[in-house]
Amino acid sequence: MLATADVAVVGGGAIGCSIAYHAAGRGARVVLLEAERLGSGSSGALAGMLSGQAETEKSHPMRDLMIRGREYHKTLAKDLYETTDLDPGYVWDGALRTARDGASEVRLREEHAWNERAGLAFQWLSGDEARELEPALSPAVTAGLYLPEDGQVNPPQLLNALAIGAAIRGAELTEATRVVGFVTDGQRVTGLRTTRGRISTGSVVVACGAFSNVLSEQLGVELPVYPLKGEMIVTNMWPSPIKANVWDSANFYVVPKRDGRVIIGATEEPNVHDRSPTLGGVADLSRAAVNLIPTLSGAAFVSTWGGLRPATRSGLPVLGPAGGWEGFLLATGHFRNGVLLSAITGQIIGALALGEKSPVDISPFLHERLEEGPDMAGPVGARSDARLQEGAPTEV
C-alpha cells in the first residue's frame, strides 16, 4: 500500500471509484481504501437507472445536478471504453412514468409542466398511447410521461470499469483495509491511520455512503446522513416485456437489462441497518411489478438483495469541504442516485482534491449549507475540538 499519496479516497463504491478514476486522470497519485470489497455497499443494490428527469420532485439544485450527471455519463461512457476497452452496459431507451388514477395523473401533469418549463425532451401520452409504446403495460394505466433522454447502466460493470480505469491511470485500490482515524496538523488533515499502516496525503475524501459519519465525527463534523434500506428483486424473462425503464405512480420501477434480467425496485425503510431481504419486501415488489406489467407474473424469480442507501433529510448529497478543515472533502448522501451522480461527483471531487475549481456550483450541497437548511432536525455540523486546534500533528 502506498505510504504517500496526493489523494486518498475512503470508500470503494461507485462514488469512490469514480473519484479515484477522475483524480488519477488529472495526474494525481491516488490510493483508494475499501473496508470490505469494492461495490459491497449500496452500489451493489441499485438498478442502475440514469434518471435525470424521472425524479422531478427533487429541489431545483438537485434536478440540475441530476440532469448534468446524466449527460456527463454519455461522455464518460466513451472515455471508459477508450481507457479500458470495457462496456459498462449503457442503454439509452428512455423512461416511462405512469399514472393509474386521478391523483397520480395530477402529479404526472406537474412533472410534465416542469419538463416543459425546463425545455427538456418529453412526450405526454394517454393510456392507450403509453401501451403503444410499451404494449405490456397494465390496462389500468391512464397516462404516461415518456422521457427519451433517460437511460440505464449495469452498476457492477460500471464500478468494475471505473476501478480498472483508475488502476490503469496509476491509482492503487486496496480492499479489506479499514480507516481507523486521521492525522492532522492544525486545521489540516495530513493523513490517515488504517489497519495496514499510515498514509500521508494531500487530500482525504470520505465517500463511505451511509456510514461516512463514523469517520467524519472524529474531526467534529457530524453529517446529516442516515441509512435507508432498499430491497430489490431480479427476475428473468426473454424477450423482455418492456424496453424503457417503467415507473408506477408509487415510485416502484421495473428496469429491463440486455441479458434478459428484469430488476424490480425498491422498498424504502429508514434507519434499518440489516441489509437482509425480507419476505414482505419481495411480496410488495412482486405485487407492484405485476400490477404494472401483468406478464411479469410468468417471469422466473432469480434473486433478491438489499442495501443501505445514504439518505439525507434534505434529499441533497453532501459534497466538498466541511468543518473548516483543509485537505478534507466529503462525497456522500446520494441516496438512490449514487450511480446517476457517480460520474459528475467524480469530476467535481477529483478537481477539488487537487486544488482546482469545481466544474459545477456545489454551494447548495456544502455541509454548512445543509446544516442550516430547514429540513434538518436538530443542530448538526462541525464542532470545535481543542485537541485538533494545536499546532503539533495529531492522530484522531
Backbone hydrogen bonds in HBPLUS format (Angstrom, degrees):
<---DONOR---> <-ACCEPTOR-->    atom                        ^
c    i                          cat <-CA-CA->   ^        H-A-AA   ^      H-
h    n   atom  resd res      DA  || num        DHA   H-A  angle D-A-AA Bond
n    s   type  num  typ     dist DA aas  dist angle  dist       angle   num
A0200-SER N   A0003-ALA O   2.87 MM 197  6.24 166.9  1.89 152.2 151.7     1
A0005-ALA N   A0200-SER O   2.88 MM 195  6.38 142.7  2.02 153.5 165.0     2
A0202-GLY N   A0005-ALA O   3.18 MM 197  6.78 137.2  2.38 136.4 148.6     3
A0006-ASP N   A0029-ARG O   2.83 MM  23  5.08 138.3  2.01 129.6 143.1     4
A0203-SER N   A0006-ASP O   2.98 MM 197  6.32 131.2  2.22 136.8 151.3     5
A0007-VAL N   A0029-ARG O   3.10 MM  22  6.42 159.4  2.15 159.2 161.1     6
A0031-VAL N   A0007-VAL O   3.02 MM  24  6.50 155.6  2.08 158.0 165.8     7
A0008-ALA N   A0203-SER O   2.88 MM 195  6.27 158.3  1.92 158.1 165.3     8
A0205-VAL N   A0008-ALA O   2.82 MM 197  6.20 161.4  1.85 165.1 168.0     9
A0009-VAL N   A0031-VAL O   2.86 MM  22  6.30 160.9  1.90 155.3 161.8    10
A0033-LEU N   A0009-VAL O   2.82 MM  24  6.20 161.7  1.86 169.0 175.4    11
A0010-VAL N   A0205-VAL O   2.80 MM 195  6.05 168.1  1.82 176.0 179.0    12
A0207-ALA N   A0010-VAL O   2.82 MM 197  5.58 156.8  1.88 153.3 159.3    13
A0011-GLY N   A0033-LEU O   2.85 MM  22  5.91 157.0  1.90 150.5 158.1    14
A0039-GLY N   A0012-GLY O   2.91 MM  27  6.08 149.7  2.01 133.1 143.0    15
A0017-CYS N   A0013-GLY O   2.91 MM   4  6.02 170.1  1.92 157.6 160.8    16
A0018-SER N   A0014-ALA O   3.03 MM   4  5.98 148.1  2.14 135.5 144.2    17
A0019-ILE N   A0015-ILE O   2.98 MM   4  6.27 155.4  2.04 152.0 158.8    18
A0020-ALA N   A0016-GLY O   2.97 MM   4  6.24 162.8  2.00 151.2 155.8    19
A0021-TYR N   A0017-CYS O   2.91 MM   4  6.05 156.4  1.97 142.9 149.7    20
A0022-HIS N   A0018-SER O   2.92 MM   4  6.13 165.0  1.95 151.8 155.0    21
A0023-ALA N   A0019-ILE O   2.84 MM   4  5.93 166.3  1.85 155.1 159.5    22
A0024-ALA N   A0020-ALA O   2.93 MM   4  5.89 162.3  1.96 144.9 150.6    23
A0025-GLY N   A0021-TYR O   3.01 MM   4  6.09 142.6  2.15 135.2 145.8    24
A0026-ARG N   A0023-ALA O   3.03 MM   3  5.19 146.2  2.15 100.7 111.0    25
A0028-ALA N   A0023-ALA O   3.26 MM   5  5.74 159.5  2.30 146.5 141.9    26
A0027-GLY N   A0024-ALA O   2.97 MM   3  5.16 157.9  2.02 110.6 114.0    27
A0172-GLU N   A0030-VAL O   2.90 MM 142  6.27 161.7  1.93 150.0 154.3    28
A0032-LEU N   A0172-GLU O   2.79 MM 140  6.19 161.7  1.82 159.9 163.8    29
A0174-THR N   A0032-LEU O   2.85 MM 142  6.01 171.8  1.86 159.1 161.6    30
A0034-GLU N   A0174-THR O   2.88 MM 140  6.13 162.0  1.91 169.8 170.6    31
A0177-THR N   A0034-GLU O   2.95 MM 143  5.69 175.2  1.96 137.4 138.3    32
A0176-ALA N   A0036-GLU O   2.88 MM 140  4.67 153.4  1.95 139.3 146.1    33
A0040-SER N   A0037-ARG O   3.09 MM   3  5.53 143.5  2.23 146.8 140.5    34
A0044-GLY N   A0041-GLY O   3.15 MM   3  5.91 156.8  2.20 118.9 124.7    35
A0045-ALA N   A0042-SER O   2.90 MM   3  5.15 163.3  1.92 115.0 118.2    36
A0153-VAL N   A0048-GLY O   2.79 MM 105  5.00 142.2  1.93 133.7 146.5    37
A0050-LEU N   A0151-GLY O   2.84 MM 101  4.95 176.3  1.84 124.7 123.9    38
A0151-GLY N   A0050-LEU O   3.20 MM 101  4.95 164.3  2.22 123.7 128.3    39
A0058-LYS N   A0055-GLU O   3.34 MM   3  6.34 167.9  2.35 123.4 125.7    40
A0062-MET N   A0059-SER O   3.07 MM   3  5.38 117.2  2.49 105.1 120.2    41
A0063-ARG N   A0059-SER O   2.90 MM   4  6.19 157.5  1.95 156.9 164.5    42
A0064-ASP N   A0060-HIS O   2.98 MM   4  6.19 168.0  2.00 160.2 162.0    43
A0065-LEU N   A0061-PRO O   3.02 MM   4  6.21 156.8  2.07 142.6 149.2    44
A0066-MET N   A0062-MET O   2.84 MM   4  6.02 158.7  1.89 152.1 157.9    45
A0067-ILE N   A0063-ARG O   2.98 MM   4  6.24 159.3  2.03 153.6 158.5    46
A0068-ARG N   A0064-ASP O   2.97 MM   4  6.17 165.0  2.00 150.0 154.5    47
A0069-GLY N   A0065-LEU O   2.75 MM   4  5.85 150.9  1.83 144.0 153.4    48
A0070-ARG N   A0066-MET O   2.88 MM   4  6.11 154.0  1.95 144.7 150.9    49
A0071-GLU N   A0067-ILE O   3.03 MM   4  6.29 164.8  2.06 150.5 154.0    50
A0072-TYR N   A0068-ARG O   2.92 MM   4  6.09 151.7  2.00 147.1 154.9    51
A0073-HIS N   A0069-GLY O   3.22 MM   4  6.45 138.9  2.40 140.9 150.3    52
A0073-HIS N   A0070-ARG O   3.19 MM   3  5.35 132.4  2.43  98.3 110.5    53
A0074-LYS N   A0071-GLU O   3.14 MM   3  5.55 139.3  2.31 105.0 115.0    54
A0075-THR N   A0072-TYR O   3.03 MM   3  5.17 127.4  2.32 100.9 114.3    55
A0076-LEU N   A0072-TYR O   2.86 MM   4  6.17 163.1  1.89 154.8 160.3    56
A0077-ALA N   A0073-HIS O   2.83 MM   4  5.93 153.2  1.90 147.2 152.8    57
A0079-ASP N   A0075-THR O   3.12 MM   4  6.38 162.3  2.15 150.1 155.6    58
A0080-LEU N   A0076-LEU O   2.74 MM   4  5.87 166.3  1.75 164.0 165.5    59
A0081-TYR N   A0077-ALA O   3.16 MM   4  6.28 158.7  2.21 140.9 146.8    60
A0082-GLU N   A0078-LYS O   2.99 MM   4  6.19 159.3  2.04 149.2 154.8    61
A0083-THR N   A0079-ASP O   3.01 MM   4  6.18 145.1  2.13 142.2 152.0    62
A0084-THR N   A0080-LEU O   2.76 MM   4  5.80 163.0  1.78 156.2 160.4    63
A0085-ASP N   A0081-TYR O   2.77 MM   4  4.50 145.5  1.88 123.0 131.7    64
A0154-ASN N   A0088-PRO O   3.23 MM  66  6.06 154.3  2.30 148.8 156.5    65
A0091-VAL N   A0152-GLN O   2.93 MM  61  5.36 156.0  1.98 151.1 151.1    66
A0152-GLN N   A0091-VAL O   2.87 MM  61  5.36 143.9  2.00 155.3 163.4    67
A0094-GLY N   A0150-ASP O   2.88 MM  56  4.45 130.1  2.14 155.2 146.4    68
A0245-ASN N   A0094-GLY O   3.15 MM 151  6.52 164.8  2.18 146.4 144.7    69
A0095-ALA N   A0147-LEU O   3.01 MM  52  5.11 146.4  2.12 124.3 134.5    70
A0147-LEU N   A0095-ALA O   2.76 MM  52  5.11 170.3  1.77 162.6 165.2    71
A0096-LEU N   A0245-ASN O   2.72 MM 149  6.11 158.2  1.77 165.6 171.4    72
A0247-TRP N   A0096-LEU O   2.88 MM 151  6.20 165.1  1.91 161.0 162.3    73
A0097-ARG N   A0145-LEU O   2.96 MM  48  5.05 171.0  1.96 143.2 142.3    74
A0145-LEU N   A0097-ARG O   2.82 MM  48  5.05 152.9  1.89 142.4 148.8    75
A0098-THR N   A0247-TRP O   3.20 MM 149  6.08 128.3  2.48 131.6 144.8    76
A0099-ALA N   A0143-ALA O   2.99 MM  44  5.22 147.2  2.10 146.9 143.1    77
A0142-THR N   A0099-ALA O   2.77 MM  43  5.69 154.2  1.83 142.0 150.5    78
A0105-GLU N   A0101-ASP O   2.94 MM   4  6.04 144.5  2.07 147.1 157.9    79
A0106-VAL N   A0102-GLY O   2.99 MM   4  6.24 146.7  2.11 146.0 154.0    80
A0107-ARG N   A0103-ALA O   3.22 MM   4  6.59 157.7  2.27 145.9 150.9    81
A0108-LEU N   A0104-SER O   2.96 MM   4  6.16 151.6  2.05 139.7 147.8    82
A0109-ARG N   A0105-GLU O   2.85 MM   4  6.07 148.1  1.95 143.8 152.4    83
A0110-GLU N   A0106-VAL O   3.09 MM   4  6.43 144.1  2.22 142.6 152.0    84
A0111-GLU N   A0107-ARG O   3.12 MM   4  6.52 150.5  2.21 144.7 152.1    85
A0112-HIS N   A0108-LEU O   2.87 MM   4  6.18 153.8  1.94 146.9 154.8    86
A0113-ALA N   A0109-ARG O   2.88 MM   4  6.14 154.3  1.95 145.8 152.1    87
A0114-TRP N   A0110-GLU O   3.02 MM   4  6.31 154.7  2.08 145.7 152.2    88
A0115-ASN N   A0111-GLU O   3.00 MM   4  6.26 165.9  2.02 153.8 156.9    89
A0116-GLU N   A0112-HIS O   2.96 MM   4  6.16 151.3  2.04 146.1 154.7    90
A0117-ARG N   A0113-ALA O   2.93 MM   4  6.18 160.5  1.97 150.2 154.6    91
A0118-ALA N   A0114-TRP O   2.94 MM   4  6.12 152.5  2.02 149.3 157.2    92
A0120-LEU N   A0115-ASN O   3.07 MM   5  5.33 162.2  2.10 157.5 158.1    93
A0119-GLY N   A0116-GLU O   3.16 MM   3  5.17 152.3  2.24  99.8 108.2    94
A0123-GLN N   A0146-TYR O   2.88 MM  23  5.03 130.0  2.14 142.0 151.3    95
A0146-TYR N   A0123-GLN O   2.89 MM  23  5.03 167.4  1.91 154.3 151.4    96
A0125-LEU N   A0144-GLY O   2.79 MM  19  4.82 161.1  1.82 156.6 151.4    97
A0144-GLY N   A0125-LEU O   2.84 MM  19  4.82 154.7  1.91 139.4 138.3    98
A0130-ALA N   A0126-SER O   2.83 MM   4  6.04 151.9  1.91 150.0 158.0    99
A0127-GLY N   A0142-THR O   2.97 MM  15  4.13 110.5  2.46 121.8 106.5   100
A0131-ARG N   A0127-GLY O   3.06 MM   4  6.36 148.2  2.16 143.2 151.5   101
A0132-GLU N   A0128-ASP O   2.96 MM   4  6.30 131.0  2.21 138.0 151.9   102
A0133-LEU N   A0129-GLU O   3.11 MM   4  6.44 148.1  2.22 142.8 150.3   103
A0134-GLU N   A0130-ALA O   2.83 MM   4  6.10 160.4  1.87 147.8 153.9   104
A0137-LEU N   A0134-GLU O   3.07 MM   3  5.92 170.2  2.08 132.3 133.9   105
A0138-SER N   A0292-LEU O   2.90 MM 154  5.33 140.8  2.06 154.0 148.6   106
A0141-VAL N   A0138-SER O   3.18 MM   3  5.76 169.5  2.20 116.9 120.1   107
A0150-ASP N   A0147-LEU O   3.34 MM   3  6.00 159.6  2.38 118.5 123.6   108
A0158-LEU N   A0154-ASN O   2.90 MM   4  6.09 156.5  1.96 159.2 166.9   109
A0159-LEU N   A0155-PRO O   2.89 MM   4  6.05 171.0  1.90 160.0 161.7   110
A0160-ASN N   A0156-PRO O   2.95 MM   4  6.05 157.5  2.00 142.9 149.7   111
A0161-ALA N   A0157-GLN O   2.94 MM   4  6.10 157.3  1.99 144.8 150.7   112
A0162-LEU N   A0158-LEU O   2.89 MM   4  6.15 160.4  1.93 154.7 160.0   113
A0163-ALA N   A0159-LEU O   2.89 MM   4  6.06 161.5  1.93 150.3 155.5   114
A0164-ILE N   A0160-ASN O   2.91 MM   4  6.06 169.3  1.93 151.9 155.0   115
A0165-GLY N   A0161-ALA O   2.78 MM   4  5.78 155.5  1.84 142.4 150.8   116
A0166-ALA N   A0162-LEU O   2.82 MM   4  5.97 152.6  1.90 144.3 151.5   117
A0167-ALA N   A0163-ALA O   2.99 MM   4  6.26 157.9  2.04 147.1 153.0   118
A0168-ILE N   A0164-ILE O   2.84 MM   4  6.11 158.2  1.89 152.4 158.5   119
A0169-ARG N   A0165-GLY O   3.04 MM   4  6.24 143.6  2.18 140.0 149.6   120
A0171-ALA N   A0166-ALA O   2.89 MM   5  5.31 159.3  1.93 148.0 140.9   121
A0170-GLY N   A0167-ALA O   2.92 MM   3  5.00 157.7  1.97 105.1 111.3   122
A0195-THR N   A0178-ARG O   2.92 MM  17  5.53 140.8  2.08 150.1 162.4   123
A0180-VAL N   A0193-ARG O   2.77 MM  13  5.64 158.8  1.81 148.2 155.5   124
A0181-GLY N   A0193-ARG O   3.33 MM  12  5.04 140.2  2.50 141.5 136.2   125
A0193-ARG N   A0181-GLY O   2.82 MM  12  5.04 168.9  1.83 137.0 136.8   126
A0396-VAL N   A0182-PHE O   2.81 MM 214  5.18 162.2  1.84 151.3 155.5   127
A0183-VAL N   A0191-GLY O   2.89 MM   8  4.71 155.9  1.95 123.0 119.1   128
A0190-THR N   A0183-VAL O   2.74 MM   7  5.53 155.3  1.80 145.2 153.0   129
A0191-GLY N   A0183-VAL O   3.18 MM   8  4.71 132.3  2.42 140.3 131.9   130
A0184-THR N   A0394-THR O   2.64 MM 210  4.95 161.4  1.67 149.2 156.1   131
A0394-THR N   A0184-THR O   2.57 MM 210  4.95 150.0  1.65 138.1 148.6   132
A0185-ASP N   A0188-ARG O   2.80 MM   3  5.28 157.4  1.85 155.0 162.4   133
A0188-ARG N   A0185-ASP O   3.13 MM   3  5.28 154.2  2.19 117.1 124.7   134
A0326-GLU N   A0187-GLN O   2.86 MM 139  6.21 167.3  1.88 156.8 160.7   135
A0189-VAL N   A0326-GLU O   2.90 MM 137  6.19 167.8  1.91 165.2 163.2   136
A0201-THR N   A0190-THR O   2.89 MM  11  5.54 166.3  1.90 130.2 134.8   137
A0192-LEU N   A0199-ILE O   2.83 MM   7  5.24 150.1  1.91 146.5 156.6   138
A0199-ILE N   A0192-LEU O   2.91 MM   7  5.24 160.2  1.95 151.4 156.8   139
A0194-THR N   A0197-GLY O   2.88 MM   3  5.14 146.6  1.99 133.0 143.7   140
A0197-GLY N   A0194-THR O   3.21 MM   3  5.14 168.5  2.22 108.0 108.0   141
A0204-VAL N   A0327-GLY O   2.87 MM 123  5.95 153.8  1.94 132.3 139.1   142
A0329-LEU N   A0204-VAL O   2.85 MM 125  6.17 154.1  1.92 163.5 169.8   143
A0206-VAL N   A0329-LEU O   2.93 MM 123  6.34 164.9  1.96 158.1 157.5   144
A0331-ALA N   A0206-VAL O   3.03 MM 125  6.17 145.6  2.16 164.5 154.7   145
A0211-PHE N   A0208-CYS O   3.31 MM   3  5.63 157.0  2.37 131.9 127.7   146
A0212-SER N   A0209-GLY O   3.19 MM   3  5.59 155.8  2.25 125.5 122.1   147
A0214-VAL N   A0211-PHE O   3.19 MM   3  5.69 147.2  2.30 109.8 117.6   148
A0215-LEU N   A0212-SER O   3.17 MM   3  5.77 137.8  2.36 112.8 121.3   149
A0216-SER N   A0212-SER O   3.06 MM   4  6.31 176.0  2.07 157.8 157.5   150
A0217-GLU N   A0213-ASN O   3.03 MM   4  5.65 162.4  2.07 141.4 144.4   151
A0218-GLN N   A0215-LEU O   2.94 MM   3  5.59 153.3  2.01 118.5 126.7   152
A0219-LEU N   A0216-SER O   2.93 MM   3  5.51 156.1  1.99 115.2 122.7   153
A0221-VAL N   A0216-SER O   3.13 MM   5  5.22 157.7  2.18 135.2 130.8   154
A0220-GLY N   A0217-GLU O   2.99 MM   3  4.68 160.3  2.03 101.1 104.6   155
A0383-ARG N   A0220-GLY O   2.42 MM 163  4.58 138.9  1.57 135.7 150.7   156
A0222-GLU N   A0381-GLY O   3.19 MM 159  4.89 171.6  2.20 112.1 114.7   157
A0226-TYR N   A0311-ALA O   2.89 MM  85  5.40 155.9  1.95 147.8 155.8   158
A0311-ALA N   A0226-TYR O   2.91 MM  85  5.40 159.4  1.95 167.5 162.8   159
A0271-ASN N   A0227-PRO O   2.72 MM  44  5.20 139.8  1.88 171.4 167.2   160
A0228-LEU N   A0309-ARG O   2.87 MM  81  5.05 146.5  1.98 142.8 153.0   161
A0309-ARG N   A0228-LEU O   2.91 MM  81  5.05 161.3  1.94 135.3 131.2   162
A0229-LYS N   A0269-GLU O   2.76 MM  40  4.92 142.2  1.90 153.6 140.8   163
A0269-GLU N   A0229-LYS O   2.88 MM  40  4.92 147.9  1.99 140.9 148.5   164
A0230-GLY N   A0307-GLY O   2.89 MM  77  5.52 158.0  1.93 158.6 164.4   165
A0307-GLY N   A0230-GLY O   2.98 MM  77  5.52 148.3  2.08 148.4 158.5   166
A0267-THR N   A0231-GLU O   3.26 MM  36  5.21 152.3  2.34 132.6 140.4   167
A0232-MET N   A0305-TRP O   2.93 MM  73  5.64 157.9  1.98 167.3 173.0   168
A0305-TRP N   A0232-MET O   3.07 MM  73  5.64 157.9  2.12 147.1 152.5   169
A0233-ILE N   A0264-ILE O   3.01 MM  31  5.33 159.1  2.05 149.2 156.0   170
A0264-ILE N   A0233-ILE O   2.92 MM  31  5.33 168.2  1.93 160.2 163.1   171
A0234-VAL N   A0303-SER O   2.78 MM  69  5.19 167.2  1.79 153.2 151.5   172
A0302-VAL N   A0234-VAL O   2.82 MM  68  5.37 158.4  1.87 153.4 152.2   173
A0303-SER N   A0234-VAL O   3.25 MM  69  5.19 157.4  2.30 131.5 136.2   174
A0235-THR N   A0262-VAL O   2.94 MM  27  5.13 162.3  1.97 142.1 148.0   175
A0262-VAL N   A0235-THR O   2.84 MM  27  5.13 155.3  1.90 133.0 135.9   176
A0236-ASN N   A0300-ALA O   2.80 MM  64  5.09 140.9  1.95 139.4 150.7   177
A0300-ALA N   A0236-ASN O   3.05 MM  64  5.09 156.9  2.11 154.3 147.2   178
A0237-MET N   A0260-GLY O   3.00 MM  23  5.58 166.2  2.01 159.6 157.7   179
A0246-VAL N   A0254-VAL O   3.01 MM   8  5.28 165.0  2.03 154.4 155.7   180
A0254-VAL N   A0246-VAL O   2.80 MM   8  5.28 148.8  1.90 150.4 161.0   181
A0248-ASP N   A0252-PHE O   2.90 MM   4  5.53 160.1  1.94 150.2 155.4   182
A0251-ASN N   A0248-ASP O   3.22 MM   3  5.52 157.9  2.27 117.4 117.1   183
A0253-TYR N   A0265-GLY O   2.69 MM  12  5.47 163.5  1.72 162.6 162.4   184
A0265-GLY N   A0253-TYR O   3.04 MM  12  5.47 163.0  2.07 148.9 153.9   185
A0255-VAL N   A0263-ILE O   2.80 MM   8  5.07 164.3  1.83 151.6 157.1   186
A0263-ILE N   A0255-VAL O   2.87 MM   8  5.07 162.5  1.91 151.4 147.2   187
A0257-LYS N   A0261-ARG O   2.80 MM   4  5.19 163.4  1.83 166.5 160.9   188
A0260-GLY N   A0257-LYS O   3.16 MM   3  5.68 162.7  2.20 121.1 121.6   189
A0282-VAL N   A0278-THR O   3.06 MM   4  6.38 161.7  2.09 150.3 154.7   190
A0283-ALA N   A0279-LEU O   2.92 MM   4  6.14 155.9  1.98 147.3 154.2   191
A0284-ASP N   A0280-GLY O   2.93 MM   4  6.15 163.3  1.96 150.7 154.6   192
A0285-LEU N   A0281-GLY O   3.00 MM   4  6.13 168.6  2.02 153.0 156.1   193
A0286-SER N   A0282-VAL O   2.91 MM   4  5.95 158.8  1.95 145.9 152.5   194
A0287-ARG N   A0283-ALA O   2.95 MM   4  6.05 162.6  1.98 149.1 153.9   195
A0288-ALA N   A0284-ASP O   3.02 MM   4  6.21 164.6  2.05 148.7 152.9   196
A0289-ALA N   A0285-LEU O   2.96 MM   4  6.10 160.2  2.00 148.7 154.2   197
A0290-VAL N   A0286-SER O   3.02 MM   4  6.18 167.3  2.03 153.9 156.6   198
A0291-ASN N   A0287-ARG O   2.97 MM   4  6.08 154.7  2.04 148.1 155.5   199
A0292-LEU N   A0288-ALA O   3.10 MM   4  6.23 141.9  2.25 139.5 149.0   200
A0293-ILE N   A0289-ALA O   2.77 MM   4  5.89 165.9  1.79 155.3 159.9   201
A0296-LEU N   A0293-ILE O   2.94 MM   3  5.88 166.3  1.96 133.9 138.2   202
A0297-SER N   A0294-PRO O   3.05 MM   3  5.96 169.2  2.07 126.5 129.1   203
A0298-GLY N   A0295-THR O   3.11 MM   3  5.96 168.1  2.13 121.8 124.9   204
A0299-ALA N   A0296-LEU O   2.99 MM   3  4.97 167.0  2.01 107.2 111.1   205
A0335-PHE N   A0310-PRO O   2.77 MM  25  4.73 141.6  1.91 145.1 142.2   206
A0315-GLY N   A0312-THR O   3.09 MM   3  5.17 143.8  2.23  99.1 109.7   207
A0318-VAL N   A0332-THR O   2.71 MM  14  5.35 166.6  1.73 150.5 155.4   208
A0332-THR N   A0318-VAL O   3.09 MM  14  5.35 161.7  2.12 147.5 153.0   209
A0319-LEU N   A0365-PHE O   2.88 MM  46  5.44 165.1  1.91 137.5 142.6   210
A0320-GLY N   A0330-LEU O   2.96 MM  10  5.16 137.9  2.14 152.6 143.4   211
A0330-LEU N   A0320-GLY O   2.80 MM  10  5.16 151.8  1.88 129.3 137.2   212
A0325-TRP N   A0322-ALA O   3.25 MM   3  6.20 170.9  2.26 128.3 129.8   213
A0337-ASN N   A0334-HIS O   2.94 MM   3  5.43 156.0  2.00 139.1 141.4   214
A0341-LEU N   A0337-ASN O   2.85 MM   4  5.93 162.6  1.88 155.1 159.5   215
A0342-SER N   A0338-GLY O   2.87 MM   4  5.60 107.4  2.41 132.8 148.1   216
A0342-SER N   A0339-VAL O   3.26 MM   3  5.01 154.4  2.33  97.2 104.8   217
A0345-THR N   A0341-LEU O   2.91 MM   4  5.85 155.0  1.98 148.9 156.6   218
A0346-GLY N   A0342-SER O   2.96 MM   4  6.06 156.2  2.02 144.4 150.7   219
A0347-GLN N   A0343-ALA O   3.10 MM   4  6.40 153.1  2.18 145.9 153.2   220
A0348-ILE N   A0344-ILE O   2.93 MM   4  6.15 159.1  1.97 147.4 152.9   221
A0349-ILE N   A0345-THR O   2.86 MM   4  5.95 169.5  1.87 160.8 160.9   222
A0350-GLY N   A0346-GLY O   2.87 MM   4  5.53 147.1  1.98 133.2 143.7   223
A0351-ALA N   A0347-GLN O   3.29 MM   4  6.30 147.8  2.40 133.5 140.0   224
A0352-LEU N   A0348-ILE O   3.07 MM   4  6.40 167.6  2.09 152.2 155.4   225
A0353-ALA N   A0349-ILE O   2.87 MM   4  5.87 160.5  1.91 151.9 156.3   226
A0354-LEU N   A0351-ALA O   3.11 MM   3  5.51 146.5  2.23 108.6 118.0   227
A0356-GLU N   A0351-ALA O   2.94 MM   5  4.97 153.9  2.00 149.4 141.2   228
A0355-GLY N   A0352-LEU O   2.97 MM   3  5.03 162.7  2.00 113.0 113.9   229
A0365-PHE N   A0362-ILE O   2.82 MM   3  5.30 151.4  1.90 119.4 128.9   230
A0369-ARG N   A0366-LEU O   3.11 MM   3  5.27 119.3  2.49 100.0 114.6   231
A0370-LEU N   A0366-LEU O   3.06 MM   4  6.37 161.6  2.09 158.2 163.2   232
A0371-GLU N   A0367-HIS O   2.87 MM   4  6.03 145.9  1.98 147.7 158.2   233
A0372-GLU N   A0368-GLU O   3.25 MM   4  6.46 142.5  2.40 138.0 145.7   234
A0373-GLY N   A0370-LEU O   3.21 MM   3  4.94 144.2  2.35  92.7 103.0   235
A0376-MET N   A0373-GLY O   3.26 MM   3  5.76 164.5  2.28 113.6 118.3   236
A0388-LEU N   A0385-ASP O   2.83 MM   3  5.54 151.1  1.92 120.6 129.0   237
A0389-GLN N   A0386-ALA O   3.14 MM   3  5.17 166.8  2.16 108.2 112.2   238
